[in-house]
Amino acid sequence: VTNGGKTTLTDSLLGALPNCCVIHQDDFYKPQDQIAVGEDGFKQWDVLESLDMAAMLDTVQAWLSSPQKFARAHGVGVQPEASDTHILLLEGFLLYSYNLPGRHEVPRESVP
């Protein structure tokens, strides 16, 4: 859902949670000249192919390898009283449309 309050919620969580970082999917759009044009003549910004998901995954991997270093590099102050707690928020409307390489999708009927 576009324009559904994802960023507003993310910003609220970011302010309320200790040692919290956010990665916005919108920061990973490909350059405009690489965005396909649909049959309607408009750029197709709302499709997964418009995003550089490999770059986004690299950014997630950077956080996983060192949450404290990532936080400091992105201007997030690490709170000493919660130094063992690190939270990463991924914000975007196509996050669940991407199948990670090497991972298999769980059939919906097997999820309780």
RAUR-V522218 format. One record per residue. PSI is psi in whole degrees, 0 to 359 (NA if undefined). Layout:
BEGIN
PSI
PSI
END
This chain:
BEGIN
123
149
38
6
12
313
322
314
316
315
322
315
320
320
337
337
140
147
49
131
158
142
121
124
328
340
358
24
143
163
151
324
353
3
126
152
129
177
335
356
1
149
141
74
337
30
152
327
347
352
147
81
332
318
321
316
324
321
318
318
322
319
316
324
331
85
322
315
317
314
311
320
338
19
18
120
127
124
117
325
347
34
342
354
122
131
133
124
129
122
123
159
352
12
320
1
350
126
121
137
135
358
151
143
140
126
136
325
344
354
124
NA
END
